[in-house]
Amino acid sequence: MHLSWLSSAFLLFTAAASCASPTANTPTQVNVRIEGAQKTIFEGNVLTTGHNVTTPSGGNHKCDGTNGAAHTSPGPTPLSALDDAAKQNGFSFDGLFVSGFDDFIIGTIAGESSDNIADIWISGLNFFSQGIFETCKTELNAGDKVLFALVSVGVQGSILQLIGPTTARVNQPVTFTVVGSVSLFPIQGATVNGVTTDANGHATLTFTQTGLNSAKADKPGSVRSNRVDIQVTD
Ligand SMILES: *[C@@H]1O[C@H](CO)[C@@H](O)[C@H](O)[C@H]1NC(C)=O
């Protein structure tokens, strides 16, 4: 483990262990999104319960919210959700286990690796970035949005959130809004399907094909957004 990477990791260690009321450890539907360096690796809903996670480099350890005595009763966690997404969708991941923190650190997802110096895998929950050793300590609620993103160290960009309609008429313009994670401040200069957002974070798109379309926002130095699916009708 590289020292420079660990110090970067500690800089990202922002959130304390969640103190939310205990979640029942029953199958819980959450959204899991994995943003690689150049593309979205996975984005979809998964059912997850807190359970032991095994990685090639880290071994077999509990990952159910009771790690580090963060919670008294087990529940689903971000890494249990990643593990279930991986098993259900046929991709792999790897991470070290750090005993002192009783938690894993992600090194690789679907073949995309942190180089431990210039880029690292961060995790996020509901568009907020999470501390580095929280993936087995945070307990999830139904509908939570779990994010893993490979980001460059030192880039302080937002986790982009795309807000927009889920229906549209063909050839009728519709407006999407891009906001930044923490402040929900509008993000100018992001692109939504190639259209650049203005000072209000707005991008106006016109869909020329009926059926299911989708939109996603991206901006250099930020974590690309969630996908919005739009049903386009005549
Ligand atoms: C789960 O991991 C813990 C260590 O965190 C270990 O003691 C236990 O045996 C594991 N359970 C299973 C079913 O593998």
The ligand as a MOL file (V3000), in Angstrom:
LIG
                    3D

  0  0  0     0  0            999 V3000
M  V30 BEGIN CTAB
M  V30 COUNTS 14 14 0 0 0
M  V30 BEGIN ATOM
M  V30 1 C -17.6530 -13.5240 8.2390 0
M  V30 2 O -16.4970 -12.7750 8.5430 0
M  V30 3 C -16.0920 -12.8880 9.8980 0
M  V30 4 C -14.9040 -11.9500 10.0460 0
M  V30 5 O -15.3220 -10.6200 9.8590 0
M  V30 6 C -15.7340 -14.3060 10.2080 0
M  V30 7 O -15.3800 -14.4160 11.5750 0
M  V30 8 C -16.9090 -15.2070 9.9080 0
M  V30 9 O -16.5200 -16.5520 10.0710 0
M  V30 10 C -17.3820 -14.9980 8.4930 0
M  V30 11 N -18.6080 -15.7650 8.2870 0
M  V30 12 C -18.7780 -16.5350 7.2190 0
M  V30 13 C -20.1120 -17.2070 7.1260 0
M  V30 14 O -17.9260 -16.6860 6.3590 0
M  V30 END ATOM
M  V30 BEGIN BOND
M  V30 1 1 1 2
M  V30 2 1 1 10
M  V30 3 1 2 3
M  V30 4 1 3 4
M  V30 5 1 3 6
M  V30 6 1 4 5
M  V30 7 1 6 7
M  V30 8 1 6 8
M  V30 9 1 8 9
M  V30 10 1 8 10
M  V30 11 1 10 11
M  V30 12 1 11 12
M  V30 13 1 12 13
M  V30 14 2 12 14
M  V30 END BOND
M  V30 END CTAB
M  END
